[in-house]
Amino acid sequence: MKKLYALLMAGVMTIALAMPALAAPSPAAASIASGSTVKTTVSNVGVAAPSQELAQEVVNVTSNAQVLKDLSVPATAHLAAVLEVSYSGEIPAGGVQVPFDVSGFAKKGDVVYVLHRQAYAPYTWEVVGQAVMGDNLTVTGTFTSFSPVAFMVVNASEVTAAGAKAPKTGE
């Protein structure tokens, strides 16, 4: 009976030790959620870390090649940061331009895309800003609503190797 009891307890302990691993968040989402710092200089814009569920949604969306193609974002772009962006005040007809300091994850020559999730279902994504990084490492997004924002980066070496053109200028 002792052997049966010991065998049963060993099985229970094996399963119990595996349970926390099943509940662990996705490593990609966890690193994005707590990851890079992004700052803005607009006084009535709030920036906060996203929920774990939102971070996972962004990881899923930005790893989908068809979604990136639809947004005209190169497949070589990688997700660098995810934020919850809020605004206190009335949004003007042309939108609110928000500059983001992306020096925490981008360098000169990188191309940074600012993706925004539309505020209402079906929660489609749009590119609200993009820029080739210069000396100031700032990219501006123009928002007509505020909700989750993702930053996608194409490294400078990948831009020149692929012969990609700069956004808007075509240079």
N, C-alpha and C positions, 0 to 999 in steps of 0.2 A: 504494500500500500504506500509506503514511503517513496518508492521509486516512481509510482504513478503520480503521486502528489508533486514530487520534484520535477518530473517531466511536464506536468500541467503548468506549474509555476514558471518554468523556463519558457514555455510557449507564450504565456501571458506577458512576461517581461519583454520578450522579443517584439511582440506586437506593440506594447506600450512605448518602447523606445523608438519605434518607427513613426508613431503618431505625430510628434512635433514636426518631423520632416514633411509630412503631408500638408500641414497647416502653414508651412513657411511661405512667405510671399515670393514671387518671381524675382530672381536676382537682378534681372534687367530693370524691372519696374522699381525695385527698391533703390538701386543706384541712381536712377533718374529722379525719383521722388525726393531723395535727400541730397541730390547732387549739386550741380553747378549753381553759383550765385549769379543772379542777374539783377541789375539796379536800374532804376529810372529816375529822371529828374522832374517829372510832372508831379505837382504837389497833391492832386486829388486822385491819384492812381494808387491802388493798393496791390501789393504783390505778396502772394503766400504760396507755401508748398501745397501741392495737390494731394488729394486723398489717394490711398493705395489703389483703389478701384479705377480712378481716373488715370493714374500713371500707367496701369496695366492696359487700359483702353488705348492710350496714346501709343504705347509700345506696339500693340496689335495693329493699329492704323498705319503707323509709320514704317512698319516692316512689310506692309502689303505693297508689292511692286505695282499693281494696277492703280492703287490709290495715289502713289507717288507720281505715276505717269499722268494720271488725270489732273494732278495739281501742277504739272510741269516741273517737278522736283527731280533732279537726277537720282538714279538708283544708287549712286555712290554716296549719297548723303547719309549721315548718321544722326541719330537723335542725341542732342546734347543737353537739353534741359526742358522741363515742363513746369508751368506755373499756373496758378489761379490768379487772374488779373481782374480787379474790380475798379469801378470808377464812381466817385460821389459827385454828382452834378448832372446837369442836363447835357446830353450829347448833341452837338450841333449837326446840322443837315449833312455836312461834308465828312463827318466823323471826327474823331479825336486822334491826333498824331502823338504817339508815345515813343520816345527814343529809349532804347534799352542798351545798357553798357554790357557787352558780352565778352569782356576781357577775361572772364573766368574760364572760357572754353574755346574761344576763337583767337586766331592770330592774323596778322597782316597777310592779305592775299586769299584768305578763306572766303567762301561764299556762304552767307548765312540767310536762311529762309525762316520767316516768322509765320507759323501756321496757327490758325484760330478756329476753334470749334464753334459753329453757329449756335446761338443760344437756345434754339427750339428744335424739337424733333423734326426730322430724322437725324439731327446732329451731324450735318455734313461739315467738311473741313474746307478752308479756303486759305490762300496765301495772302496775308495782309501787308507783308513787307519782305524785301530781300535786298541784299547789298553785298558788294565785294568789300571786304574789310580793308580800311586804310589805316592811318596812324591812330585814329581815335577809337577804333573798335566799337562803334556804335551802329545799331541798325534801328530803323524807325518803322513801326507798324501803324497803319491807319485803321482805327476801329469804329464801327457803327454799333456794335454791341460788345459786351465784355463777358468773357467766359474763359475756359482753358486755352492756354497758348503753349505751343511747342516750338522749339528752336532746332532746326535741322542744319547741319554744317557739312559742306563739301570742303575737304582739306585743299590747301593751295596746290600741293603736289598733284592731286587728282585732277584739279581744274586744268593745269597746264598739260598734263599727260594725255587727257582726253580731248584737249583742244576745245574745251567748252567756252562759250561766249559769256561775257559779263551780262547780268540781268539788265534789261532796258536799253543799255548802251550798245550792245552787240560787239563790243571791243574784245 
